[in-house]
Amino acid sequence: MFTKAFAVALAAIGGGIGIGVLGSKAAEATGRNPGAATPILVLSIILAALIEGIFILTAFAVPF
């Protein structure tokens, strides 16, 4: 019914969508205010790592 592979697949899809939206909004913010490119980049890298961390947690911690 609900296997570990399904949970990992959902987490991968969610992570991919999340990082895609993050990159899109970061590029938009940099385009609006080029002077804030460095803080936007730093925040984007931190948020991308947190999004990937959710996927890694799902891949290794789901007890199925």
Secondary structure, DSSP 8 states (H G I E B T S, - for coil): ---HHHHHHHHHHHHHHHHHHHHHHHHHHHHH-GGGHHHHHHHHHHHHHHHHHHHHHHHHH---
